[in-house]
């Protein structure tokens, strides 16, 4: 990811906004919203960590730390919006967010790992 890597930056912004909207819907109690907690952790802290990592990745840009944070932010977002959501009973209500987040995650991963990109990033 470079400071001028606009697709990666845009994808990170998509992940930030989707997660914040889901967090706000959780706090407001507006369905569909994520569960308050999972067996391993609370959703609020996970979303907070993921959004923070994405913002830090944008600030740090092309540095190694920026790339690591972008990867962590993407993985954190996939906990909420990953392929497992296709089996979620609420999928008919959340599919636009799931698809958008997965496309954003793919964009970040392709831009972070040039071997995945035809252009070589």
RAFEN-V78113 format. One record per pair of residues at least 4 apart in sequence whose ideal C-beta (glycine too) atoms are under 8 Angstrom apart, sorted by the first residue. I is the first residue (numbers start at 0). GAP is how many residues later the second one is. D is the distance in whole Angstrom. If there is no record, write none. Layout:
((I:GAP:D) (I:GAP:D))
This chain:
((0:4:5) (0:7:5) (0:8:8) (0:56:7) (0:60:7) (0:61:6) (0:65:6) (0:66:6) (0:69:6) (0:107:8) (0:110:6) (0:111:6) (1:59:7) (1:60:4) (2:58:4) (2:59:6) (4:4:6) (4:57:8) (4:106:6) (4:116:8) (5:4:6) (6:4:6) (6:100:5) (6:104:6) (7:4:6) (7:62:7) (7:99:7) (7:100:6) (7:103:4) (7:104:7) (8:4:6) (8:49:6) (9:4:7) (9:94:8) (9:97:8) (10:4:7) (10:92:8) (10:93:4) (10:94:7) (10:96:4) (10:97:5) (10:100:8) (11:4:6) (11:42:5) (11:45:6) (11:46:6) (11:58:6) (11:61:6) (11:92:8) (11:96:6) (12:4:6) (12:41:8) (12:45:8) (13:4:6) (13:86:6) (13:87:7) (13:89:8) (13:90:4) (14:4:6) (14:35:7) (14:39:6) (14:58:6) (14:59:7) (14:62:4) (14:86:6) (14:89:5) (14:90:7) (14:93:8) (15:4:6) (15:35:5) (15:38:5) (15:39:7) (16:4:6) (17:4:6) (17:59:7) (17:63:7) (17:79:5) (17:82:6) (17:83:5) (17:86:8) (18:4:6) (18:28:5) (18:31:6) (18:32:5) (18:58:6) (18:61:6) (19:4:6) (19:27:8) (19:31:6) (20:4:6) (20:76:8) (21:4:7) (21:11:7) (21:12:5) (21:25:7) (21:58:6) (21:75:7) (22:4:7) (22:11:8) (22:20:8) (22:21:7) (22:24:5) (22:25:8) (23:4:6) (24:4:8) (24:5:5) (24:6:8) (24:7:7) (24:8:4) (24:9:8) (25:7:4) (25:8:5) (25:10:7) (25:17:7) (25:18:7) (27:5:8) (28:4:7) (30:62:7) (31:58:5) (31:61:4) (31:62:5) (33:9:5) (33:13:8) (33:46:6) (34:8:6) (35:6:7) (35:7:6) (35:8:8) (36:4:7) (36:5:5) (36:6:6) (37:4:8) (37:5:7) (37:8:8) (40:4:6) (40:5:6) (41:4:7) (42:4:6) (42:37:8) (43:4:6) (44:4:6) (45:4:6) (45:30:6) (45:33:6) (45:34:8) (46:4:6) (46:29:8) (46:33:7) (47:4:6) (48:4:6) (48:27:6) (49:4:7) (49:22:8) (49:23:5) (49:26:3) (49:27:5) (49:29:8) (49:30:8) (50:4:6) (50:22:8) (51:4:6) (52:4:6) (52:16:5) (52:17:8) (52:19:5) (52:20:4) (52:23:6) (53:4:7) (53:15:7) (53:16:7) (53:19:4) (53:23:8) (54:4:7) (55:4:6) (55:9:8) (55:10:8) (55:13:5) (56:9:5) (56:10:8) (56:12:4) (56:13:4) (56:16:6) (57:8:8) (58:7:8) (59:5:5) (59:6:3) (59:9:6) (60:5:5) (61:4:6) (61:5:7) (62:4:7) (63:4:6) (64:4:6) (65:4:6) (66:4:7) (66:45:6) (67:4:6) (68:4:6) (69:4:6) (69:38:6) (69:42:6) (70:4:6) (70:37:8) (70:38:8) (70:41:6) (71:4:6) (72:4:6) (72:35:8) (73:4:6) (73:31:5) (73:34:5) (73:35:6) (74:4:7) (75:4:8) (76:4:6) (76:24:6) (76:27:8) (76:28:6) (77:4:4) (77:23:8) (77:24:8) (77:27:6) (79:5:8) (79:21:7) (80:4:6) (80:16:6) (80:17:5) (80:20:3) (80:21:6) (80:24:7) (81:20:7) (81:23:8) (82:19:7) (83:4:7) (84:6:6) (84:9:7) (84:13:5) (85:5:6) (85:12:8) (86:4:7) (87:6:7) (89:4:5) (90:4:6) (90:7:7) (93:4:6) (94:4:6) (95:4:6) (96:4:6) (97:4:6) (98:4:6) (99:4:6) (100:4:6) (101:4:6) (102:4:6) (103:4:7) (104:4:6) (105:4:6) (106:4:6) (107:4:6) (108:4:6) (108:7:6) (109:6:5) (109:7:5) (109:11:8) (110:6:7) (110:10:6) (112:4:7) (113:6:5) (113:7:4) (116:4:5))
